[in-house]
Amino acid sequence: MAHRCEVCGKGPNYGNVVSHANNARRRRWNANLRSVRAVVGGARRRVKVCTTCLRSGRVRKAT
């Protein structure tokens, strides 16, 4: 499974890390994902969700 939020689709961002000597190397910043038990389509399921979706209330956690 990819490193991607199952609600909003947020995935990794790519860019350069630039040192003081201006040496650039590629790296990636992953989304802050959490594995939670949520109600999806009336059933409880374990999904990978980013913390932005959790905080904004786009995911209803299963009790």
PDB file of N, CA, C and O in Angstrom:
ATOM      1  N   MET A   1       0.841  -1.186   0.000  1.00  0.00           N
ATOM      2  CA  MET A   1       0.000   0.000   0.000  1.00  0.00           C
ATOM      3  C   MET A   1       0.880   1.242   0.000  1.00  0.00           C
ATOM      4  O   MET A   1       1.900   1.288   0.688  1.00  0.00           O
ATOM      5  N   ALA A   2       0.491   2.232  -0.761  1.00  0.00           N
ATOM      6  CA  ALA A   2       1.280   3.449  -0.878  1.00  0.00           C
ATOM      7  C   ALA A   2       1.171   4.296   0.384  1.00  0.00           C
ATOM      8  O   ALA A   2       0.242   4.138   1.177  1.00  0.00           O
ATOM      9  N   HIS A   3       2.127   5.187   0.554  1.00  0.00           N
ATOM     10  CA  HIS A   3       2.137   6.109   1.689  1.00  0.00           C
ATOM     11  C   HIS A   3       1.225   7.283   1.322  1.00  0.00           C
ATOM     12  O   HIS A   3       1.699   8.353   0.942  1.00  0.00           O
ATOM     13  N   ARG A   4      -0.090   7.070   1.440  1.00  0.00           N
ATOM     14  CA  ARG A   4      -1.067   8.048   0.974  1.00  0.00           C
ATOM     15  C   ARG A   4      -2.289   8.011   1.881  1.00  0.00           C
ATOM     16  O   ARG A   4      -2.697   6.946   2.343  1.00  0.00           O
ATOM     17  N   CYS A   5      -2.869   9.183   2.133  1.00  0.00           N
ATOM     18  CA  CYS A   5      -4.075   9.285   2.956  1.00  0.00           C
ATOM     19  C   CYS A   5      -5.258   8.719   2.168  1.00  0.00           C
ATOM     20  O   CYS A   5      -5.440   9.044   0.994  1.00  0.00           O
ATOM     21  N   GLU A   6      -6.060   7.869   2.819  1.00  0.00           N
ATOM     22  CA  GLU A   6      -7.188   7.247   2.137  1.00  0.00           C
ATOM     23  C   GLU A   6      -8.397   8.164   2.040  1.00  0.00           C
ATOM     24  O   GLU A   6      -9.362   7.835   1.349  1.00  0.00           O
ATOM     25  N   VAL A   7      -8.366   9.312   2.721  1.00  0.00           N
ATOM     26  CA  VAL A   7      -9.498  10.241   2.682  1.00  0.00           C
ATOM     27  C   VAL A   7      -9.251  11.350   1.664  1.00  0.00           C
ATOM     28  O   VAL A   7     -10.049  11.548   0.748  1.00  0.00           O
ATOM     29  N   CYS A   8      -8.145  12.072   1.828  1.00  0.00           N
ATOM     30  CA  CYS A   8      -7.903  13.234   0.955  1.00  0.00           C
ATOM     31  C   CYS A   8      -6.907  12.941  -0.162  1.00  0.00           C
ATOM     32  O   CYS A   8      -6.802  13.722  -1.108  1.00  0.00           O
ATOM     33  N   GLY A   9      -6.172  11.830  -0.073  1.00  0.00           N
ATOM     34  CA  GLY A   9      -5.218  11.480  -1.124  1.00  0.00           C
ATOM     35  C   GLY A   9      -3.866  12.143  -0.986  1.00  0.00           C
ATOM     36  O   GLY A   9      -3.045  12.069  -1.901  1.00  0.00           O
ATOM     37  N   LYS A  10      -3.616  12.796   0.154  1.00  0.00           N
ATOM     38  CA  LYS A  10      -2.330  13.465   0.350  1.00  0.00           C
ATOM     39  C   LYS A  10      -1.209  12.433   0.380  1.00  0.00           C
ATOM     40  O   LYS A  10      -1.302  11.426   1.081  1.00  0.00           O
ATOM     41  N   GLY A  11      -0.149  12.687  -0.384  1.00  0.00           N
ATOM     42  CA  GLY A  11       0.970  11.766  -0.468  1.00  0.00           C
ATOM     43  C   GLY A  11       2.277  12.473  -0.188  1.00  0.00           C
ATOM     44  O   GLY A  11       2.275  13.587   0.335  1.00  0.00           O
ATOM     45  N   PRO A  12       3.396  11.850  -0.526  1.00  0.00           N
ATOM     46  CA  PRO A  12       4.692  12.468  -0.259  1.00  0.00           C
ATOM     47  C   PRO A  12       4.972  13.649  -1.184  1.00  0.00           C
ATOM     48  O   PRO A  12       4.547  13.673  -2.339  1.00  0.00           O
ATOM     49  N   ASN A  13       5.702  14.633  -0.640  1.00  0.00           N
ATOM     50  CA  ASN A  13       6.176  15.770  -1.419  1.00  0.00           C
ATOM     51  C   ASN A  13       7.663  15.600  -1.653  1.00  0.00           C
ATOM     52  O   ASN A  13       8.367  15.053  -0.804  1.00  0.00           O
ATOM     53  N   TYR A  14       8.146  16.058  -2.785  1.00  0.00           N
ATOM     54  CA  TYR A  14       9.538  15.898  -3.156  1.00  0.00           C
ATOM     55  C   TYR A  14      10.207  17.247  -3.282  1.00  0.00           C
ATOM     56  O   TYR A  14       9.561  18.238  -3.622  1.00  0.00           O
ATOM     57  N   GLY A  15      11.496  17.290  -3.011  1.00  0.00           N
ATOM     58  CA  GLY A  15      12.233  18.535  -3.149  1.00  0.00           C
ATOM     59  C   GLY A  15      13.694  18.329  -2.857  1.00  0.00           C
ATOM     60  O   GLY A  15      14.179  17.198  -2.811  1.00  0.00           O
ATOM     61  N   ASN A  16      14.393  19.425  -2.660  1.00  0.00           N
ATOM     62  CA  ASN A  16      15.821  19.389  -2.385  1.00  0.00           C
ATOM     63  C   ASN A  16      16.103  19.816  -0.961  1.00  0.00           C
ATOM     64  O   ASN A  16      15.437  20.696  -0.415  1.00  0.00           O
ATOM     65  N   VAL A  17      17.102  19.176  -0.365  1.00  0.00           N
ATOM     66  CA  VAL A  17      17.698  19.666   0.869  1.00  0.00           C
ATOM     67  C   VAL A  17      18.954  20.395   0.432  1.00  0.00           C
ATOM     68  O   VAL A  17      19.810  19.821  -0.239  1.00  0.00           O
ATOM     69  N   VAL A  18      19.065  21.659   0.812  1.00  0.00           N
ATOM     70  CA  VAL A  18      20.197  22.466   0.380  1.00  0.00           C
ATOM     71  C   VAL A  18      21.057  22.794   1.596  1.00  0.00           C
ATOM     72  O   VAL A  18      20.573  23.376   2.567  1.00  0.00           O
ATOM     73  N   SER A  19      22.329  22.421   1.537  1.00  0.00           N
ATOM     74  CA  SER A  19      23.239  22.664   2.650  1.00  0.00           C
ATOM     75  C   SER A  19      23.780  24.090   2.590  1.00  0.00           C
ATOM     76  O   SER A  19      23.497  24.834   1.652  1.00  0.00           O
ATOM     77  N   HIS A  20      24.564  24.461   3.608  1.00  0.00           N
ATOM     78  CA  HIS A  20      25.174  25.791   3.622  1.00  0.00           C
ATOM     79  C   HIS A  20      26.167  25.957   2.473  1.00  0.00           C
ATOM     80  O   HIS A  20      26.415  27.073   2.017  1.00  0.00           O
ATOM     81  N   ALA A  21      26.736  24.838   2.008  1.00  0.00           N
ATOM     82  CA  ALA A  21      27.657  24.888   0.869  1.00  0.00           C
ATOM     83  C   ALA A  21      26.898  24.823  -0.465  1.00  0.00           C
ATOM     84  O   ALA A  21      27.504  24.675  -1.527  1.00  0.00           O
ATOM     85  N   ASN A  22      25.570  24.936  -0.394  1.00  0.00           N
ATOM     86  CA  ASN A  22      24.687  24.913  -1.559  1.00  0.00           C
ATOM     87  C   ASN A  22      24.708  23.566  -2.284  1.00  0.00           C
ATOM     88  O   ASN A  22      24.410  23.497  -3.476  1.00  0.00           O
ATOM     89  N   ASN A  23      25.058  22.498  -1.565  1.00  0.00           N
ATOM     90  CA  ASN A  23      24.940  21.154  -2.130  1.00  0.00           C
ATOM     91  C   ASN A  23      23.474  20.739  -2.029  1.00  0.00           C
ATOM     92  O   ASN A  23      22.874  20.801  -0.955  1.00  0.00           O
ATOM     93  N   ALA A  24      22.911  20.320  -3.146  1.00  0.00           N
ATOM     94  CA  ALA A  24      21.504  19.936  -3.162  1.00  0.00           C
ATOM     95  C   ALA A  24      21.394  18.435  -3.343  1.00  0.00           C
ATOM     96  O   ALA A  24      22.058  17.850  -4.198  1.00  0.00           O
ATOM     97  N   ARG A  25      20.546  17.814  -2.527  1.00  0.00           N
ATOM     98  CA  ARG A  25      20.250  16.402  -2.713  1.00  0.00           C
ATOM     99  C   ARG A  25      18.750  16.214  -2.591  1.00  0.00           C
ATOM    100  O   ARG A  25      18.071  16.937  -1.862  1.00  0.00           O
ATOM    101  N   ARG A  26      18.249  15.230  -3.318  1.00  0.00           N
ATOM    102  CA  ARG A  26      16.807  14.989  -3.351  1.00  0.00           C
ATOM    103  C   ARG A  26      16.368  14.293  -2.066  1.00  0.00           C
ATOM    104  O   ARG A  26      17.101  13.485  -1.497  1.00  0.00           O
ATOM    105  N   ARG A  27      15.157  14.624  -1.621  1.00  0.00           N
ATOM    106  CA  ARG A  27      14.561  13.905  -0.509  1.00  0.00           C
ATOM    107  C   ARG A  27      13.058  13.999  -0.621  1.00  0.00           C
ATOM    108  O   ARG A  27      12.537  14.721  -1.471  1.00  0.00           O
ATOM    109  N   ARG A  28      12.362  13.278   0.229  1.00  0.00           N
ATOM    110  CA  ARG A  28      10.914  13.355   0.209  1.00  0.00           C
ATOM    111  C   ARG A  28      10.374  13.555   1.613  1.00  0.00           C
ATOM    112  O   ARG A  28      10.907  13.029   2.590  1.00  0.00           O
ATOM    113  N   TRP A  29       9.312  14.323   1.684  1.00  0.00           N
ATOM    114  CA  TRP A  29       8.620  14.576   2.934  1.00  0.00           C
ATOM    115  C   TRP A  29       7.325  13.787   2.888  1.00  0.00           C
ATOM    116  O   TRP A  29       6.461  14.048   2.052  1.00  0.00           O
ATOM    117  N   ASN A  30       7.190  12.811   3.797  1.00  0.00           N
ATOM    118  CA  ASN A  30       6.001  11.973   3.823  1.00  0.00           C
ATOM    119  C   ASN A  30       4.873  12.663   4.586  1.00  0.00           C
ATOM    120  O   ASN A  30       5.115  13.470   5.484  1.00  0.00           O
ATOM    121  N   ALA A  31       3.654  12.337   4.218  1.00  0.00           N
ATOM    122  CA  ALA A  31       2.499  12.843   4.949  1.00  0.00           C
ATOM    123  C   ALA A  31       2.470  12.199   6.333  1.00  0.00           C
ATOM    124  O   ALA A  31       2.927  11.069   6.509  1.00  0.00           O
ATOM    125  N   ASN A  32       1.937  12.916   7.302  1.00  0.00           N
ATOM    126  CA  ASN A  32       1.861  12.428   8.676  1.00  0.00           C
ATOM    127  C   ASN A  32       0.635  11.529   8.802  1.00  0.00           C
ATOM    128  O   ASN A  32      -0.461  12.001   9.103  1.00  0.00           O
ATOM    129  N   LEU A  33       0.830  10.222   8.568  1.00  0.00           N
ATOM    130  CA  LEU A  33      -0.276   9.272   8.540  1.00  0.00           C
ATOM    131  C   LEU A  33      -0.403   8.525   9.859  1.00  0.00           C
ATOM    132  O   LEU A  33       0.591   8.225  10.521  1.00  0.00           O
ATOM    133  N   ARG A  34      -1.651   8.230  10.229  1.00  0.00           N
ATOM    134  CA  ARG A  34      -1.955   7.423  11.399  1.00  0.00           C
ATOM    135  C   ARG A  34      -2.904   6.318  10.963  1.00  0.00           C
ATOM    136  O   ARG A  34      -3.778   6.534  10.123  1.00  0.00           O
ATOM    137  N   SER A  35      -2.728   5.143  11.533  1.00  0.00           N
ATOM    138  CA  SER A  35      -3.618   4.024  11.266  1.00  0.00           C
ATOM    139  C   SER A  35      -4.709   4.046  12.339  1.00  0.00           C
ATOM    140  O   SER A  35      -4.423   3.866  13.522  1.00  0.00           O
ATOM    141  N   VAL A  36      -5.962   4.269  11.921  1.00  0.00           N
ATOM    142  CA  VAL A  36      -7.063   4.374  12.870  1.00  0.00           C
ATOM    143  C   VAL A  36      -8.200   3.455  12.455  1.00  0.00           C
ATOM    144  O   VAL A  36      -8.363   3.129  11.279  1.00  0.00           O
ATOM    145  N   ARG A  37      -8.986   3.043  13.452  1.00  0.00           N
ATOM    146  CA  ARG A  37     -10.206   2.301  13.170  1.00  0.00           C
ATOM    147  C   ARG A  37     -11.307   3.319  12.971  1.00  0.00           C
ATOM    148  O   ARG A  37     -11.638   4.070  13.888  1.00  0.00           O
ATOM    149  N   ALA A  38     -11.880   3.349  11.770  1.00  0.00           N
ATOM    150  CA  ALA A  38     -12.888   4.351  11.440  1.00  0.00           C
ATOM    151  C   ALA A  38     -14.116   3.672  10.852  1.00  0.00           C
ATOM    152  O   ALA A  38     -14.069   2.524  10.411  1.00  0.00           O
ATOM    153  N   VAL A  39     -15.212   4.412  10.860  1.00  0.00           N
ATOM    154  CA  VAL A  39     -16.449   3.921  10.260  1.00  0.00           C
ATOM    155  C   VAL A  39     -16.454   4.349   8.797  1.00  0.00           C
ATOM    156  O   VAL A  39     -16.519   5.538   8.486  1.00  0.00           O
ATOM    157  N   VAL A  40     -16.384   3.353   7.897  1.00  0.00           N
ATOM    158  CA  VAL A  40     -16.369   3.619   6.459  1.00  0.00           C
ATOM    159  C   VAL A  40     -17.511   2.832   5.837  1.00  0.00           C
ATOM    160  O   VAL A  40     -17.505   1.601   5.840  1.00  0.00           O
ATOM    161  N   GLY A  41     -18.487   3.549   5.306  1.00  0.00           N
ATOM    162  CA  GLY A  41     -19.629   2.880   4.668  1.00  0.00           C
ATOM    163  C   GLY A  41     -20.448   2.052   5.639  1.00  0.00           C
ATOM    164  O   GLY A  41     -20.996   1.018   5.258  1.00  0.00           O
ATOM    165  N   GLY A  42     -20.542   2.490   6.893  1.00  0.00           N
ATOM    166  CA  GLY A  42     -21.320   1.771   7.889  1.00  0.00           C
ATOM    167  C   GLY A  42     -20.586   0.631   8.562  1.00  0.00           C
ATOM    168  O   GLY A  42     -21.119   0.021   9.489  1.00  0.00           O
ATOM    169  N   ALA A  43     -19.379   0.328   8.119  1.00  0.00           N
ATOM    170  CA  ALA A  43     -18.610  -0.764   8.712  1.00  0.00           C
ATOM    171  C   ALA A  43     -17.318  -0.226   9.323  1.00  0.00           C
ATOM    172  O   ALA A  43     -16.779   0.787   8.877  1.00  0.00           O
ATOM    173  N   ARG A  44     -16.831  -0.923  10.354  1.00  0.00           N
ATOM    174  CA  ARG A  44     -15.560  -0.527  10.963  1.00  0.00           C
ATOM    175  C   ARG A  44     -14.409  -1.070  10.138  1.00  0.00           C
ATOM    176  O   ARG A  44     -14.395  -2.240   9.756  1.00  0.00           O
ATOM    177  N   ARG A  45     -13.440  -0.200   9.868  1.00  0.00           N
ATOM    178  CA  ARG A  45     -12.307  -0.580   9.039  1.00  0.00           C
ATOM    179  C   ARG A  45     -11.066   0.141   9.506  1.00  0.00           C
ATOM    180  O   ARG A  45     -11.152   1.263  10.006  1.00  0.00           O
ATOM    181  N   ARG A  46      -9.911  -0.486   9.352  1.00  0.00           N
ATOM    182  CA  ARG A  46      -8.652   0.178   9.683  1.00  0.00           C
ATOM    183  C   ARG A  46      -8.153   0.904   8.439  1.00  0.00           C
ATOM    184  O   ARG A  46      -7.945   0.289   7.393  1.00  0.00           O
ATOM    185  N   VAL A  47      -7.961   2.222   8.562  1.00  0.00           N
ATOM    186  CA  VAL A  47      -7.548   3.036   7.424  1.00  0.00           C
ATOM    187  C   VAL A  47      -6.347   3.883   7.817  1.00  0.00           C
ATOM    188  O   VAL A  47      -6.151   4.216   8.986  1.00  0.00           O
ATOM    189  N   LYS A  48      -5.541   4.227   6.801  1.00  0.00           N
ATOM    190  CA  LYS A  48      -4.423   5.152   6.990  1.00  0.00           C
ATOM    191  C   LYS A  48      -4.907   6.552   6.654  1.00  0.00           C
ATOM    192  O   LYS A  48      -5.313   6.824   5.524  1.00  0.00           O
ATOM    193  N   VAL A  49      -4.863   7.441   7.645  1.00  0.00           N
ATOM    194  CA  VAL A  49      -5.433   8.779   7.488  1.00  0.00           C
ATOM    195  C   VAL A  49      -4.397   9.795   7.955  1.00  0.00           C
ATOM    196  O   VAL A  49      -3.696   9.567   8.941  1.00  0.00           O
ATOM    197  N   CYS A  50      -4.302  10.926   7.239  1.00  0.00           N
ATOM    198  CA  CYS A  50      -3.380  11.976   7.665  1.00  0.00           C
ATOM    199  C   CYS A  50      -3.971  12.712   8.865  1.00  0.00           C
ATOM    200  O   CYS A  50      -5.186  12.722   9.060  1.00  0.00           O
ATOM    201  N   THR A  51      -3.114  13.318   9.653  1.00  0.00           N
ATOM    202  CA  THR A  51      -3.553  13.989  10.873  1.00  0.00           C
ATOM    203  C   THR A  51      -4.414  15.212  10.579  1.00  0.00           C
ATOM    204  O   THR A  51      -5.220  15.610  11.419  1.00  0.00           O
ATOM    205  N   THR A  52      -4.259  15.815   9.401  1.00  0.00           N
ATOM    206  CA  THR A  52      -5.111  16.943   9.033  1.00  0.00           C
ATOM    207  C   THR A  52      -6.568  16.499   8.916  1.00  0.00           C
ATOM    208  O   THR A  52      -7.469  17.202   9.372  1.00  0.00           O
ATOM    209  N   CYS A  53      -6.801  15.341   8.309  1.00  0.00           N
ATOM    210  CA  CYS A  53      -8.165  14.818   8.185  1.00  0.00           C
ATOM    211  C   CYS A  53      -8.721  14.424   9.541  1.00  0.00           C
ATOM    212  O   CYS A  53      -9.913  14.608   9.790  1.00  0.00           O
ATOM    213  N   LEU A  54      -7.889  13.885  10.421  1.00  0.00           N
ATOM    214  CA  LEU A  54      -8.341  13.527  11.758  1.00  0.00           C
ATOM    215  C   LEU A  54      -8.768  14.761  12.540  1.00  0.00           C
ATOM    216  O   LEU A  54      -9.820  14.759  13.179  1.00  0.00           O
ATOM    217  N   ARG A  55      -7.954  15.815  12.494  1.00  0.00           N
ATOM    218  CA  ARG A  55      -8.252  17.018  13.265  1.00  0.00           C
ATOM    219  C   ARG A  55      -9.459  17.769  12.718  1.00  0.00           C
ATOM    220  O   ARG A  55     -10.213  18.370  13.483  1.00  0.00           O
ATOM    221  N   SER A  56      -9.648  17.739  11.407  1.00  0.00           N
ATOM    222  CA  SER A  56     -10.743  18.502  10.806  1.00  0.00           C
ATOM    223  C   SER A  56     -12.081  17.782  10.899  1.00  0.00           C
ATOM    224  O   SER A  56     -13.116  18.363  10.570  1.00  0.00           O
ATOM    225  N   GLY A  57     -12.079  16.529  11.342  1.00  0.00           N
ATOM    226  CA  GLY A  57     -13.327  15.799  11.510  1.00  0.00           C
ATOM    227  C   GLY A  57     -13.833  15.115  10.261  1.00  0.00           C
ATOM    228  O   GLY A  57     -15.008  14.755  10.190  1.00  0.00           O
ATOM    229  N   ARG A  58     -12.974  14.928   9.275  1.00  0.00           N
ATOM    230  CA  ARG A  58     -13.384  14.248   8.048  1.00  0.00           C
ATOM    231  C   ARG A  58     -13.487  12.741   8.240  1.00  0.00           C
ATOM    232  O   ARG A  58     -14.012  12.037   7.378  1.00  0.00           O
ATOM    233  N   VAL A  59     -12.983  12.241   9.377  1.00  0.00           N
ATOM    234  CA  VAL A  59     -12.994  10.804   9.658  1.00  0.00           C
ATOM    235  C   VAL A  59     -13.778  10.591  10.952  1.00  0.00           C
ATOM    236  O   VAL A  59     -13.523  11.265  11.951  1.00  0.00           O
ATOM    237  N   ARG A  60     -14.737   9.652  10.939  1.00  0.00           N
ATOM    238  CA  ARG A  60     -15.448   9.314  12.156  1.00  0.00           C
ATOM    239  C   ARG A  60     -14.823   8.066  12.744  1.00  0.00           C
ATOM    240  O   ARG A  60     -14.881   6.992  12.146  1.00  0.00           O
ATOM    241  N   LYS A  61     -14.225   8.210  13.920  1.00  0.00           N
ATOM    242  CA  LYS A  61     -13.558   7.081  14.555  1.00  0.00           C
ATOM    243  C   LYS A  61     -14.584   6.064  15.060  1.00  0.00           C
ATOM    244  O   LYS A  61     -15.672   6.430  15.504  1.00  0.00           O
ATOM    245  N   ALA A  62     -14.222   4.790  14.984  1.00  0.00           N
ATOM    246  CA  ALA A  62     -15.077   3.725  15.504  1.00  0.00           C
ATOM    247  C   ALA A  62     -14.853   3.621  17.007  1.00  0.00           C
ATOM    248  O   ALA A  62     -13.736   3.798  17.492  1.00  0.00           O
ATOM    249  N   THR A  63     -15.912   3.337  17.731  1.00  0.00           N
ATOM    250  CA  THR A  63     -15.781   3.221  19.193  1.00  0.00           C
ATOM    251  C   THR A  63     -15.747   1.788  19.624  1.00  0.00           C
ATOM    252  O   THR A  63     -15.640   1.504  20.817  1.00  0.00           O
TER     253      THR A  63
END
